[in-house]
Structures are given as structure tokens and as C-alpha cells.
Amino acid sequence: MNFMAIWAPALDKPATKDPRAFTKKITFPDNDLMRSLCGEQNVHLGLLEKKIGVSLNLRGNVVLLGGGDWEVELAEKVLNQLYGLLEAGYPLYANDVEYAVRILSGDRSADLKEIFREEVYVSSRKKVITPKTINQKKYIDSIKKFDIVFGIGPAGTGKTYLAMAMAVACLHRKEVNRVILARPAVEAGEHLGFLPGDLYEKVNPYLRPLYDALHDMMPFEDASRLLEQGVIEVAPLAFMRGRTLNDSFVILDEAQNATPEQMKMFLTRLGFSSRAVITGDVTQTDLPKGKTSGLIEASQILGSIKGISFIYFSREDVIRHRLVQEIIDAYETAERP
């Protein structure tokens, strides 16, 4: 990587009594990449100051870092790795800066290139989806390697979205003949019998999030055509009973709402040349009080089986508005005994 990092005395800064405070100077040779690194009106540098707690001064293609040694070391590592991404041709956005800080704060040895440049092509228009956290990268790698993968964690961590991206990519590469997306149709405040319409119309609201994610990954016309042809199927979990799913990529979403009997039924549907991804959040079950979640039971009894992978996500993997993380934290705190 073509940069120089050298120790430098504090420049235009008052003396500090904190012996840990120091200033480091980093020089980046490419002016164009430097502008992308800093962002429009230096918004990226501003994010680093806010997220890490350092002071950054820009002088041409030189960035001066001031603050505690831990903060300065982290800021230097983030800047260097983001610059490396730019050198590799990766377009840098403000969200990427936040993700980089989050990743490297938790693991200084993490390689952003390895994470951000993992690409999943989900349409003929070359739409690309990439992981944004270490666990998301592990999740994609596990789906490539294992026939059955469980993705367990809070909302907003990309469990279902990335699984669907992998399914659509496999379909485009003709690794499978069809994609099946299933959800338990668990009543949450409304009784199915009182909802208008036939059975499909009654359960459709439960499946709507799967349709939304699918339409986000491919043109509406392509998705509609594949749905009409049965190449992509969106169905309630109960509709899986009695079937054998060969040459398929099967996703069970909201699996925390599956009963142990339904989970066993689903897992034993898998046929030849097929793979399954099961996603859910064990803290948000809508099952009747006292009823065991099939997802919780599966995580307890299937962990030792080779060929099955469990990936656990945390609040650090939430890729939504920053307030979502704070909301998750607040509820977890309130629910502690």
C-alpha cells in the first residue's frame, strides 16, 4: 500500500497534560483517492472523529491524528484500510466508513478488503450485494460451504436478505432449479379465520417481506415471471409438508415461530442437490406462551452434526439506522431480570 505513516510532533495544538495524547501524520500519495477517502466536504473524516473520538486535521494529502493512543491507532488503521479499498477500485460511501469503524473496533486484525469485496451477483443487470460485517462474511462463506445453515440473531442483521441474495445468485448460475421461500404463518394479534379472502389471501401478509426482498434484488418483471413459472415459490411453512425438495435452494424465514414438529418436518424435506438456510431471532417469538420454539430446539440438538453451520449475529451486525442498535440495546436492558 502506497502510504507513509510517521510520528510527528503536535501541530497547531496546545500542550496536553494527558501523556497518552499524541499526534500522528499519515500521507496518502494519490490526490484523487485522497478526496474520495475524505468524502465530500470531508464528511468521512467527520464521521471518524465522531465515531472514534479523535481529532483529524487535513493538510493537502496529509491527515493529522490527535487523541489517545487507542483511538489514534484505530483511526489510522481505518484510514489505511479504506484507502486500500479505494486503491482496489471499491467506491467508498459514508455507511462504509461507519461499518469499517465498527468492524475494526471489534477486531483489529480484520481485513476490510476480504469483507467488503465479497460480491454476490443477484441479477442479469449485475446488481451486486456485499457483506458489511465479519459475521455477514462468515454467513456467506458458510452458505457456500454447507448444505444447511442457520442464521440466528436480531432484526436488521441481513440474515434473510443475504440468504435470498445467495439463493438468487445460485439460480442465475443454474446451481439449483428453483428457489423456495417459506415462513410460518403464525397469528400475531389477528386470527386467520377472521381475515378476508381465501387461504392464499389470508397468509399473503405474512409472506409480504419475502416478496419485498425478492423485488429488491431483481427487476419486477423478472421476479413476477419466475414466480408465475414456479421457479421461485413463496409459501407458508405448512405447505412444505409431504414434499421432497430436490435441486432447490430453500429458505425458512422467521424460524423462531416454527414449532419443533414443523422444524423437523422442514429439515427432513431436503432432497438431492439442495441446500437450506434457516433464519430467525430467538428473542422475538410469536408462539403461544409455553410453546417451545423449533429454532431454539434445533440450535440445541443439531450443533454437533457435520455439514450444518450455525452463524450467530449480534447488535454489532445490525445494518439499519443507527437508532435500531440503540433500540435493541434498550429492550435487552429492560428484559434482563
C-alpha angles and dihedrals in degrees: 000000000000104000136104124219115191137166113254136178118254111280121211090343128121118246114270130214092213107097090202093061116098141144127242126193122214121188120201113194102205110076094195093052089044091059090051090048092054094042129215109326087357091289092151092055089049090054091051091051091051098042099042103028100238132127117239127194122188121213110173106294092346125095119199117205124200132179141064118346094248092051095044092048091051093046091050092051092048093049093047094048094045089050088051090054090052090050088054091053099258113147110233123221133180092254090056090058091054092047091049092054091048094049098045093043088062098038121019091189093059117121112219091197091059091050105037097040094056099111130196113193109209105173144029087253088067095246106175129208120194134187117252102194138042092251091050088054091049089048093054091045091051092050088053093049107034132055093216122038129175118205109194126178148086127315118281097035094112097248097139097029095055092043090054091047090054091047093051091045091052090050092052091049089050092238088132132024098221145010122225121195117191137180134178109251094223117172111242109181097328129072114230091222091063095049116099125250137031125311095280092050091048095054097036094090089059090054098043095098089058091053090048093053091046093052089049090060102047139020113285092240093053093047092048092049093050091047091051091049092049092239086121116034128188112192145152115266091245089066090066093070114115095010130118112211112209126177089006140130105217126191124191109196127193087019092167085079094057117100119232089256092052092047092052090047092051096047092050092054092074112115137183120319091007135124134195135206119195118195133184151129112244091200094062108054120155094193118125115277111277094021114123118234114240089216093057092047093048092052089053100048106029102049095099096053113108112231094038119096128196119201116187119203126199138193087277088069095055108123101190137087110327090244090066090068091049091048091052090050092049093052093045090052092048093049096052113108 
